[in-house]
Amino acid sequence: MPHLFAGWQDTIVAPATAPGMGAIGIIRLSGAHSIAIANALFSGKNLPDQPSHTLHVGVLKNKEELLDEVVVSIYRAPKSYTGENVIEISCHGSPYILQRIVDACIQQGARLAHPGEFTQRAFLNGKMDLTQAEAVADVIASQSRAAQQTALNQLRGGFSKDLKALRDELIHFAALIELELDFSDEDVEFADRTQLMNLVNQLYQKVKHLKESFHLGNAIKNGVSVAIIGKPNAGKSTLLNALLNEERAIVSEIAGTTRDTIEEMLNIKGVMFRLIDTAGIREHSTDRIENLGIERSRQNATRADIIVHVVDLLDEEKTSEGFGWLQEYSSKTITVYNKCRAWQHRRKAEGSEGEPPAPFIDAKEGFGINELKELVYQKAIGESVNTEATIITNARHDEALGKVLECLNDIKAGMDRHLTGDLLALDIRRCLHYLGEITGQVETDRDILGTIFGKFCIGK
């Protein structure tokens, strides 16, 4: 594949560890002159004479200035992360020391790496495809077990293997149809149309399944937003505290205590949920600030993936006043009945029996909280996440798979109309193009690549 970015032959340098103070810091160099640049600063062994995948202890000096005592790791091309000569310098984690070593490397002829340039070079040098390169960023950014395992599966090539199998089958038939075109004067048919239709139907189902996994993948990658709504004093903030098992929100018997939204993250069975505690919603209020909070509550609820509607069992009216709009979002709403302990005590004092409507909880006493977490998880995710299966987490992949489905539909429609091989070949080529665009097997627009790798940290 041709290299798409100017400066790819330069030797680049950057810290590979996060900014800030630490016990150890790592500086990475990649390029043809990496070993020579490190050797110009290293006092000890002659690094160009050392084999690949070895570690060497010594000191770094910039002219007569002692920089630090370090460990130098050597990785020779092509058996390195980038496919080029790579040096990693492990030094003490002082930001000052890291910067002095980077400056010294630049003085010896390296240049500072762009964001994501190490992984970009790994992609351009054929060490990984584009889906695997994007998975590197997802692994780094993962905040839950499910997100990490899904990204690792993609990094190991799970998605790539699925796409390769799809492309290989299409390429086989494309080649047969192209062969027919070479013998068009003899009216021969090398590609069995019935077999091709069966293949297209199989591919359509596989691609559709992959595309449908994006809803789950997006939730795993970015977290699931859960808006907690209800009337003033229904116990929304108490519920938030119970779910988090800490006193995060101010709780008061005074209605309208929560005026603005509070957001917190909660990990349920390896998936991150973003809990949003909202202001109490009621139909009429003369308080302008409260009305702004109510409007924001409704906006958060409509945008959220899940709505938890908290109903106060002690509210004698239990009216739906102010919540008629929730009917439109019934598919993503969980109505939960709070203050069940006090309700049961009241019923017992009145000589009545029976259970409150389900699901019921008592947020103040922590009753029913685990069951509510399970309900939220089931509503968002369903069954347990199989992170070994291919799950689409990237919006770019989802869009490309949508175009693949369109192309497959065009191929099926063309075969139903008995189109000639040359027209079918055009649709198959388009389908192959969009599949290849996902993995980078076709030349990808440099603006797209710039956007992808620009999201990485400098040293990756």
C-alpha positions as CSV (number, residue, x, y, z in Angstrom):
1,M,0.0,0.0,0.0
2,P,1.4,3.4,-0.8
3,H,2.2,5.7,2.1
4,L,-0.3,8.5,2.2
5,F,1.3,11.0,4.5
6,A,4.4,13.2,3.9
7,G,7.2,12.6,6.3
8,W,6.7,8.9,6.8
9,Q,10.4,8.3,6.2
10,D,11.4,10.5,9.1
11,T,12.4,9.0,12.4
12,I,9.9,10.1,15.0
13,V,10.0,10.4,18.8
14,A,7.4,10.9,21.5
15,P,6.7,10.0,25.2
16,A,4.6,6.8,25.2
17,T,3.5,7.2,28.8
18,A,0.8,9.6,30.0
19,P,1.8,13.2,31.0
20,G,2.5,13.7,34.7
21,M,4.8,12.5,37.4
22,G,5.5,8.7,37.6
23,A,8.0,6.2,38.7
24,I,8.8,5.2,35.1
25,G,8.5,7.0,31.8
26,I,8.9,5.6,28.3
27,I,10.1,7.4,25.2
28,R,9.5,5.7,21.8
29,L,11.4,6.2,18.6
30,S,10.5,4.7,15.2
31,G,12.2,4.9,11.9
32,A,15.3,3.9,10.0
33,H,17.6,6.0,12.2
34,S,16.1,5.1,15.6
35,I,19.0,2.9,16.7
36,A,21.6,5.3,15.5
37,I,19.9,8.3,17.3
38,A,19.7,6.3,20.6
39,N,23.3,5.1,20.2
40,A,24.5,8.7,19.9
41,L,23.1,9.4,23.4
42,F,23.7,6.1,25.0
43,S,26.9,5.3,27.0
44,G,27.5,1.6,27.3
45,K,27.2,-1.0,24.6
46,N,27.2,-0.1,20.9
47,L,23.5,-0.4,20.1
48,P,23.8,-1.1,16.3
49,D,25.7,-4.3,17.2
50,Q,23.0,-5.6,19.5
51,P,20.3,-8.1,18.3
52,S,16.6,-7.3,18.2
53,H,14.3,-7.7,21.2
54,T,17.1,-7.1,23.8
55,L,17.3,-4.7,26.8
56,H,20.4,-2.7,27.7
57,V,21.1,-0.7,30.9
58,G,23.2,2.4,30.7
59,V,23.1,6.2,30.9
60,L,22.0,8.8,28.4
61,K,24.2,11.9,27.8
62,N,23.6,14.8,25.5
63,K,27.2,15.9,24.9
64,E,28.5,16.3,28.4
65,E,25.1,16.6,30.1
66,L,24.0,13.5,32.0
67,L,20.3,13.0,31.3
68,D,19.4,9.8,33.2
69,E,20.1,6.2,33.9
70,V,17.9,4.2,31.5
71,V,17.0,0.8,30.0
72,V,17.0,0.8,26.2
73,S,14.8,-1.8,24.3
74,I,15.7,-2.6,20.7
75,Y,13.1,-3.9,18.2
76,R,14.4,-4.3,14.6
77,A,12.3,-4.1,11.5
78,P,10.1,-5.7,10.5
79,K,9.4,-7.4,13.9
80,S,8.2,-4.3,15.7
81,Y,5.0,-2.5,16.5
82,T,5.4,-0.1,13.5
83,G,7.3,-2.5,11.2
84,E,10.3,-0.1,11.4
85,N,13.3,0.0,13.7
86,V,11.9,0.9,17.1
87,I,13.7,2.0,20.3
88,E,12.0,2.4,23.6
89,I,13.8,4.2,26.4
90,S,12.6,3.5,29.9
91,C,13.7,6.3,32.2
92,H,12.6,7.9,35.5
93,G,9.1,9.4,35.2
94,S,10.0,13.1,35.8
95,P,8.3,15.2,33.1
96,Y,11.5,17.3,33.0
97,I,13.7,14.2,32.3
98,L,11.3,13.0,29.6
99,Q,11.3,16.3,27.9
100,R,15.1,16.6,28.0
101,I,15.5,13.2,26.4
102,V,12.9,14.0,23.7
103,D,14.8,17.2,23.0
104,A,18.1,15.4,22.8
105,C,16.6,12.9,20.3
106,I,15.3,15.8,18.1
107,Q,18.8,17.4,18.2
108,Q,20.1,14.1,16.8
109,G,17.7,14.2,13.8
110,A,14.3,12.8,15.0
111,R,11.1,14.8,14.8
112,L,8.2,14.9,17.3
113,A,5.5,12.4,16.3
114,H,2.0,13.4,15.3
115,P,-0.9,12.0,17.3
116,G,-1.4,8.4,16.4
117,E,1.6,8.3,14.1
118,F,3.2,5.2,15.5
119,T,-0.1,3.2,14.9
120,Q,-0.5,4.9,11.6
121,R,2.9,3.6,10.5
122,A,1.9,0.1,11.8
123,F,-1.1,0.3,9.5
124,L,0.8,1.7,6.5
125,N,3.5,-0.9,6.9
126,G,0.9,-3.8,6.9
127,K,1.3,-4.7,10.6
128,M,-2.5,-4.3,11.1
129,D,-5.5,-3.3,9.1
130,L,-7.6,-0.2,9.7
131,T,-10.1,-1.9,12.0
132,Q,-7.3,-3.2,14.2
133,A,-5.7,0.2,14.3
134,E,-8.9,1.8,15.5
135,A,-9.2,-1.0,18.1
136,V,-5.9,0.2,19.6
137,A,-7.6,3.5,20.5
138,D,-10.6,1.7,21.8
139,V,-8.5,-0.5,24.1
140,I,-6.7,2.6,25.5
141,A,-10.0,4.4,26.1
142,S,-11.9,1.4,27.5
143,Q,-13.5,2.0,30.9
144,S,-15.2,-1.3,31.5
145,R,-14.5,-5.0,31.1
146,A,-17.0,-5.4,28.2
147,A,-15.5,-2.4,26.3
148,Q,-11.9,-3.8,26.9
149,Q,-12.8,-7.4,25.8
150,T,-14.7,-6.2,22.7
151,A,-11.8,-3.9,21.6
152,L,-9.3,-6.7,22.3
153,N,-11.3,-9.1,20.1
154,Q,-11.2,-6.6,17.3
155,L,-7.5,-5.9,17.9
156,R,-6.8,-9.6,17.6
157,G,-8.5,-9.5,14.2
158,G,-11.9,-11.0,15.0
159,F,-13.8,-8.4,12.8
160,S,-11.1,-8.5,10.1
161,K,-11.5,-12.3,9.8
162,D,-15.3,-12.0,9.3
163,L,-14.9,-9.3,6.7
164,K,-12.1,-11.2,4.9
165,A,-14.3,-14.3,4.6
166,L,-17.1,-12.1,3.1
167,R,-14.7,-10.5,0.6
168,D,-13.1,-13.8,-0.4
169,E,-16.5,-15.3,-1.3
170,L,-17.5,-12.3,-3.3
171,I,-14.1,-12.0,-5.0
172,H,-14.5,-15.6,-6.2
173,F,-17.8,-14.9,-8.0
174,A,-16.6,-11.6,-9.2
175,A,-13.7,-13.3,-10.9
176,L,-16.0,-15.8,-12.6
177,I,-18.3,-13.1,-13.9
178,E,-15.3,-11.1,-15.1
179,L,-14.2,-14.2,-16.9
180,E,-17.6,-14.4,-18.6
181,L,-17.0,-10.9,-20.0
182,D,-13.8,-12.1,-21.6
183,F,-15.8,-14.7,-23.5
184,S,-18.9,-12.6,-24.1
185,D,-18.9,-13.5,-27.8
186,E,-19.2,-17.2,-27.0
187,D,-22.2,-16.8,-24.7
188,V,-20.8,-18.9,-21.9
189,E,-21.7,-18.7,-18.2
190,F,-19.0,-19.6,-15.6
191,A,-20.9,-18.3,-12.5
192,D,-23.9,-20.3,-11.4
193,R,-26.6,-17.7,-10.9
194,T,-28.5,-19.9,-8.4
195,Q,-25.3,-20.4,-6.4
196,L,-24.5,-16.7,-6.6
197,M,-28.0,-15.8,-5.3
198,N,-27.6,-18.2,-2.4
199,L,-24.3,-16.6,-1.6
200,V,-25.7,-13.1,-1.7
201,N,-28.5,-14.1,0.6
202,Q,-26.0,-15.6,3.1
203,L,-23.8,-12.5,2.9
204,Y,-26.8,-10.2,3.4
205,Q,-27.8,-12.1,6.6
206,K,-24.2,-12.0,7.9
207,V,-23.7,-8.3,7.2
208,K,-27.2,-7.5,8.6
209,H,-26.2,-9.3,11.8
210,L,-23.0,-7.4,12.1
211,K,-24.8,-4.1,11.5
212,E,-27.5,-4.9,14.1
213,S,-24.7,-5.4,16.7
214,F,-23.8,-1.7,16.5
215,H,-26.6,-0.8,19.0
216,L,-25.0,-3.1,21.6
217,G,-21.5,-2.1,20.6
218,N,-22.1,1.6,20.9
219,A,-23.6,1.0,24.4
220,I,-20.5,-1.0,25.4
221,K,-18.1,1.5,24.0
222,N,-19.7,4.8,25.1
223,G,-21.8,3.6,28.0
224,V,-25.6,3.6,28.4
225,S,-27.3,6.8,29.5
226,V,-30.0,6.4,32.2
227,A,-32.2,9.3,33.1
228,I,-33.8,9.1,36.5
229,I,-37.0,11.1,36.4
230,G,-40.1,11.6,38.6
231,K,-42.1,14.1,40.6
232,P,-40.4,16.3,43.2
233,N,-39.6,14.4,46.3
234,A,-40.2,11.0,44.7
235,G,-36.8,9.8,45.8
236,K,-34.7,10.2,42.7
237,S,-31.6,11.5,44.4
238,T,-31.9,8.9,47.1
239,L,-32.1,6.3,44.4
240,L,-29.0,7.7,42.7
241,N,-27.1,7.5,46.0
242,A,-28.3,3.9,46.5
243,L,-27.3,2.8,43.1
244,L,-23.8,4.3,43.6
245,N,-23.6,3.2,47.2
246,E,-22.4,6.6,48.2
247,E,-23.9,10.0,49.2
248,R,-23.4,11.7,45.8
249,A,-26.6,13.8,45.6
250,I,-28.1,16.1,48.2
251,V,-31.2,14.5,49.7
252,S,-33.9,16.6,51.4
253,E,-37.6,16.4,52.2
254,I,-38.0,19.8,50.6
255,A,-39.5,19.3,47.1
256,G,-37.4,20.7,44.3
257,T,-34.0,20.3,46.0
258,T,-32.4,19.1,42.8
259,R,-32.4,22.0,40.4
260,D,-29.9,20.8,37.8
261,T,-28.7,17.4,36.5
262,I,-26.1,15.3,38.3
263,E,-24.3,12.7,36.3
264,E,-22.3,9.7,37.6
265,M,-20.9,6.5,36.1
266,L,-22.0,3.0,37.3
267,N,-20.5,-0.3,36.3
268,I,-23.1,-3.1,36.0
269,K,-21.7,-6.5,35.0
270,G,-18.8,-5.0,33.0
271,V,-20.9,-2.3,31.2
272,M,-20.7,1.4,32.0
273,F,-24.0,3.2,32.7
274,R,-24.2,7.0,32.9
275,L,-26.8,7.8,35.6
276,I,-28.5,11.2,35.2
277,D,-30.4,12.5,38.3
278,T,-32.8,15.2,37.1
279,A,-34.9,17.9,38.6
280,G,-38.4,16.8,39.7
281,I,-41.1,17.3,37.1
282,R,-44.5,18.8,37.9
283,E,-47.0,20.4,35.7
284,H,-47.2,23.9,37.2
285,S,-44.5,25.9,38.9
286,T,-44.1,29.7,39.2
287,D,-40.3,29.3,39.9
288,R,-38.5,30.3,36.7
289,I,-35.3,28.4,37.7
290,E,-37.3,25.3,38.6
291,N,-39.1,25.4,35.2
292,L,-35.7,25.5,33.5
293,G,-34.7,22.4,35.5
294,I,-37.9,20.7,34.5
295,E,-37.4,21.4,30.8
296,R,-33.8,20.1,31.1
297,S,-35.1,16.9,32.8
298,R,-37.5,16.2,29.9
299,Q,-34.7,16.8,27.4
300,N,-32.3,14.4,29.2
301,A,-35.1,11.8,29.3
302,T,-35.9,12.0,25.6
303,R,-32.1,11.7,24.7
304,A,-31.3,8.9,27.2
305,D,-31.0,5.3,26.2
306,I,-33.0,4.2,29.3
307,I,-35.6,6.1,31.4
308,V,-36.2,5.2,35.0
309,H,-39.5,6.7,36.1
310,V,-39.6,6.9,39.9
311,V,-43.1,6.9,41.4
312,D,-43.7,7.7,45.0
313,L,-46.0,5.0,46.6
314,L,-46.9,7.5,49.4
315,D,-48.2,10.0,46.9
316,E,-52.0,9.6,47.4
317,E,-52.8,11.0,43.9
318,K,-50.2,8.9,42.0
319,T,-51.4,10.8,38.9
320,S,-49.5,10.9,35.7
321,E,-49.8,14.7,35.5
322,G,-46.8,16.0,33.7
323,F,-45.7,12.6,32.3
324,G,-48.1,12.0,29.4
325,W,-45.2,12.5,27.0
326,L,-43.6,9.3,28.4
327,Q,-45.9,7.1,26.4
328,E,-43.9,7.9,23.3
329,Y,-40.8,6.4,25.0
330,S,-42.5,3.4,26.7
331,S,-40.1,0.9,25.0
332,K,-37.1,2.4,26.9
333,T,-38.9,3.2,30.2
334,I,-38.8,1.4,33.5
335,T,-41.4,2.5,36.0
336,V,-40.3,1.8,39.5
337,Y,-42.3,2.3,42.7
338,N,-40.3,3.8,45.6
339,K,-40.8,3.9,49.4
340,C,-42.3,0.4,49.6
341,R,-41.4,0.0,53.3
342,A,-43.3,3.1,54.4
343,W,-46.2,2.1,52.1
344,Q,-46.3,-1.4,53.7
345,H,-46.2,0.1,57.3
346,R,-49.1,2.4,56.3
347,R,-51.1,-0.4,54.8
348,K,-50.5,-2.6,57.9
349,A,-51.7,0.2,60.2
350,E,-54.8,0.6,58.1
351,G,-55.5,-3.1,58.3
352,S,-54.9,-3.7,54.6
353,E,-52.7,-6.3,53.0
354,G,-51.2,-6.8,49.6
355,E,-48.1,-6.0,47.6
356,P,-47.4,-2.7,45.9
357,P,-47.1,-2.7,42.1
358,A,-43.9,-4.2,40.7
359,P,-41.1,-3.4,40.5
360,F,-41.0,-1.8,43.9
361,I,-38.0,-0.6,45.9
362,D,-37.1,1.4,48.9
363,A,-34.2,3.5,47.9
364,K,-33.6,4.9,51.4
365,E,-33.2,1.4,52.9
366,G,-31.5,-0.1,49.8
367,F,-34.2,-2.6,49.2
368,G,-34.6,-3.9,45.6
369,I,-31.6,-2.0,44.3
370,N,-29.8,-5.0,42.9
371,E,-33.0,-6.2,41.2
372,L,-33.4,-2.7,39.6
373,K,-29.8,-2.8,38.4
374,E,-30.6,-6.2,36.7
375,L,-33.7,-4.7,35.1
376,V,-31.7,-1.7,33.7
377,Y,-29.0,-4.1,32.4
378,Q,-31.6,-6.3,30.7
379,K,-33.4,-3.3,29.2
380,A,-30.1,-2.0,27.7
381,I,-28.1,-5.1,26.9
382,G,-30.4,-8.1,27.1
383,E,-28.5,-11.4,27.8
384,S,-24.9,-11.4,29.0
385,V,-22.5,-9.9,26.5
386,N,-20.5,-12.4,24.5
387,T,-17.3,-10.3,24.0
388,E,-15.7,-13.1,21.9
389,A,-18.4,-12.5,19.2
390,T,-17.8,-9.8,16.7
391,I,-19.6,-6.6,17.9
392,I,-19.5,-3.4,15.9
393,T,-18.5,-0.4,18.0
394,N,-17.5,2.1,15.4
395,A,-19.9,4.4,13.6
396,R,-17.7,4.4,10.5
397,H,-18.0,0.6,10.2
398,D,-21.7,0.8,10.8
399,E,-22.1,3.3,7.9
400,A,-20.0,1.2,5.6
401,L,-21.9,-2.0,6.4
402,G,-25.1,-0.1,5.6
403,K,-23.7,0.7,2.1
404,V,-22.7,-3.0,1.7
405,L,-26.3,-4.0,2.4
406,E,-27.5,-1.6,-0.3
407,C,-25.1,-3.1,-2.8
408,L,-26.2,-6.6,-1.9
409,N,-29.8,-5.6,-2.4
410,D,-28.8,-4.1,-5.8
411,I,-27.1,-7.4,-6.8
412,K,-30.2,-9.4,-5.8
413,A,-32.5,-7.1,-7.7
414,G,-30.2,-7.3,-10.7
415,M,-30.3,-11.0,-10.7
416,D,-34.1,-11.0,-10.4
417,R,-34.2,-8.8,-13.5
418,H,-31.6,-11.1,-15.3
419,L,-29.1,-8.3,-15.8
420,T,-26.0,-9.0,-17.8
421,G,-22.7,-10.0,-16.2
422,D,-21.1,-6.6,-16.8
423,L,-23.8,-4.8,-14.8
424,L,-23.7,-7.4,-12.0
425,A,-19.9,-7.0,-11.9
426,L,-20.3,-3.3,-11.2
427,D,-22.5,-3.9,-8.2
428,I,-20.1,-6.6,-6.9
429,R,-17.1,-4.2,-7.2
430,R,-19.0,-1.6,-5.3
431,C,-19.8,-4.1,-2.5
432,L,-16.1,-5.1,-2.4
433,H,-15.1,-1.5,-2.3
434,Y,-17.2,-0.8,0.8
435,L,-16.0,-3.9,2.6
436,G,-12.4,-3.0,1.8
437,E,-13.0,0.6,3.0
438,I,-13.6,-0.7,6.5
439,T,-10.3,-2.6,6.7
440,G,-8.2,-0.2,4.6
441,Q,-7.8,-2.8,1.8
442,V,-8.7,-0.1,-0.7
443,E,-7.0,3.3,-0.7
444,T,-8.7,5.2,2.1
445,D,-9.3,9.0,1.8
446,R,-6.4,10.7,3.7
447,D,-8.8,13.0,5.5
448,I,-10.6,9.9,6.9
449,L,-7.2,8.5,8.0
450,G,-6.2,11.8,9.5
451,T,-9.4,11.9,11.5
452,I,-8.9,8.3,12.7
453,F,-5.3,8.6,13.8
454,G,-5.7,12.2,15.1
455,K,-7.8,10.9,18.0
456,F,-4.8,8.9,19.3
457,C,-2.4,10.1,22.0
458,I,1.0,11.4,20.7
459,G,3.0,8.4,21.7
460,K,0.7,5.8,20.2
